[in-house]
């Protein structure tokens, strides 16, 4: 059935004749990469995740030790510190690269020798589920594909997007304030090539069927190397069509559906994750009908909305938005996160927060707290704030301020993390958040790359030293995470497909009730967004249902619905 579906997608993309020629080649790919029955999860209506699933997001060289490859050091550190805390690891691109800290890939099929080997990647997978990046929108200008194009090799002639003449590109949506096209000198003369992200990141041409076949082969190689999750990086930009926005085009959705159908046939245990840093309605379109595209979609609106709620002490907007969160089926859910190797995207908040609030509250805080702001080009030649480049801890707590106690800063930060952990979905936690890092402004200024403010590399020795000191910032933050994650793992109400009701408990409170899929357990998670004591404005009938406290941060000792400053309470229903 999957190959019949693939044939339909191929015909829609390339026409009947080309589809007929391509299908046997894709079937051969499937046979070559097919997983043994012992490793194949059965197909079913539900996503094969539960409340114990949570991912670490990290670079392959995030932790370093003298005399060891970074991937080996990372594996040993995670085995020592994270076994039983997190279930999986998203290793950010670990392939040879030339720029963008890994996202300008030279060779999709190789491990950067500066990081380690495929054996060390696979070794990480013995203890944790792994997520690999499929950076399929673009490839490095130093790659064999592009170098072959420059030399006039007929094999690679159509592997990149060449723009001839003067087509209308005015509607193209850009993620960065850089030129869309870059002129290169080739064996056949000068050619203008599509470069969405930078002149070193050359967009691949999936209109050429041979490119699609290459990408499908890479996709299945990643599965063979141990990937449980495949992250489709910047996938919304994949198909180029002059005269359009070149964003979220039907052909892009077709290719994701084709990949999903192929994985359903060859490796149904593998989960597709789409990375589309765009307004919420567009973002969730990558769920498809709930069964035919991504099983996980990054919840991109969550970081700016949680940040706004805690900066203002008012969760009204966050509550209204979260009350509208829907999933088209039990086969999909959100990847909830607050921080990553990138900054805090602002586009997902547009249409939810007024533009003035984005500018005054979010951009204002980032600038005041030592961060940077990246801008995007608009079709009318204007620019808009696109991303806050700042560590999430610093976004909430001014690193230049000295009067506020560290414990208050930690509690405020952990309120944000608790909101993320309590919502329906699977959590993704960035390394620097999990271990209480502050921003590396010096590193960002030294390199001229604003995103590096949240990409500092650490030594195993300094991490172990800090985590061994219970008074350190790192130990306080990691300890809070451990407490929340332990409670989450222990209660079926937090299953990614469990029920969720976001309650209006007053502007200073974010309240979410979760229910196990079988209805056997209900939890209420209360979060005080303010530095004052607040009582949750729950209906009287609701207030008396919650008794047993299963986790708390902040130390309040009042009634179940009374919260101290920046306090978190997770309560189980008694009736």
C-alpha positions, 0 to 999 in steps of 0.5 A: 500500500505504501508503494502505491501511495509513493507512486501517486506522490511521484506522479503528482510531482513529476508526471506519470512517465517519470513516476513509472521510471522512478518507482522501481528504483525507490522500491530497490532502495526500500529493499536495500535498507529494509529493517529486520523484523525484530527492529520494526515496530508494528504500525498502529493508530497511536504514536509509539511514545509515552511520558518517559520520552524526552530528548536532549538537544546538543552539539556533538562536541558540546562536552570536551575532554582532553585526549578523547573524541567529542562524540565519545566524551558526550556519550560517556557524559550522557551515560553518567548524568542522563541515564534514566533522566532523558530517553533520547539525544538529538545530535545536531549536524555531525557531518563535515561542514563549512559554515553555520555550525554544521548546517552547511553540510559537505557530505550527508553520509559522513561523520566530521572526523573532528567529532568522531566516527559512525561507530561512536554515533551508533554507540550513543544509540545503545543507551538513548534514542537518537535524532539525526538532522536531515539538512535537505534544503541546502548543501555546502558550496564545498560539497561534491554535488556543487563542485561537480556543478561548477566543473560542468559535470553533467551528473550534477548539472541539475542538482542545484537551483539555477535562475535564468532571466528575470523571473518574479521573485518578489514574493519569496519569503526570506528567513535572513537579511541576505541576498536570495541569489549568489553568482558563481563562476562555472565551467560554462560561465557565470550562473545565479544560484538560489541560496536561501540561507547564505552564499555557502548554503546552496539550495538543492533542486528537488525538481530534479528526480535524481536529487530526490532519489539521493535524499531518500537514500540518505534518509534510509542510511540514517535509519540504518545508522540508528536514527529513531527520529529524523529532523527535516531541517528548514523543510518549509523552503524545499520546493522553489517556484518563481512567482510564489512565496516558495514557502509551504508549497504543495510540492513540499508537503508531497515530498514529506508525505512520500518520505513518510510513506517510504518510512512506513514501509521500510522502518515504521518505528522511525518518527519524522520531525518537521522544523518550520520556524513559522507562524503557528497555523502554517507550522501545524500544517505539517501534521498533514491529516494526522497520518500522512506527514510528520508525527512530531512538529516543533511547537515554535510558538511556545518559547516566545509566548512563555517568555512573554508570560513570565516577563509580564507576569501575565499569562492571558495570551499564553493561556488563550493560545494553549487552549486552542492547541489541537492535534489531528489524530493520536498518531501525532504530537508536539515537540515542546521546547523553549530553547535550542541552538538557534534563537527564540523565533518571533514569527511563530508569535505573530498573529498571537501577540500584537506587534507592539508587544513583540517589539517592546516586551520580547525584543526590548528584554533581549536587548536590555539583557545583553542579547542580539536580534536577527532580522529578516527581509520582507517582500516590500524591502522592509525588515522585521525582527526574526529571532532573539539571539539570547540564552533563555535563562538570560532572557528571563533574568538580566545577567547584568543585574546583581540585586536579585537572588540567584534562587529567584532567577532559578525558580523563574526559569524552572517555571518556564521549563515546567510549563513546557514539560507539563503540556501534551507532547514530547519535551526537547531540552537544550543542553545549555538549559538543562545545565543552567548555562548563561549566555556567551556574549564574548563568543558571539562578539568574537566570531560576529555570529549572534547565535553563538551566544547560546552555543558555548562549548564546555569541558567535562571537568568544569561541568562535573565540578559545577554539578558536584557543587549543590550551591552552583547555578548548574546544580540548582537548575539540573536538580530542578529538571531532574525532579520535574522529569522524574514526576513526569515519567512516573505519571500516565497523565503526562502521556503525549497523547493524553488529554489536556485542558488549559484552565483560566485560573487568573492572569498570574497563573498558568494552569493545565490539567492532564489526563491519562489516555484511559482516564485513570489518572488526572493531574493539575499543573499550576505555575505562578508567573509572578514574583508575588504570592497568588491564589489560583482562581479555580472553580470551587468544584475544581479546587477541591478535587486536587489533593496529593502533591506529586512535585513542587518547586518554590516551597509554598506551604499553603492550600493546594491552590495557593502558590508562592512567588514563582512556585510550581505545583503538580497535583493529582486528583483525589476524586 
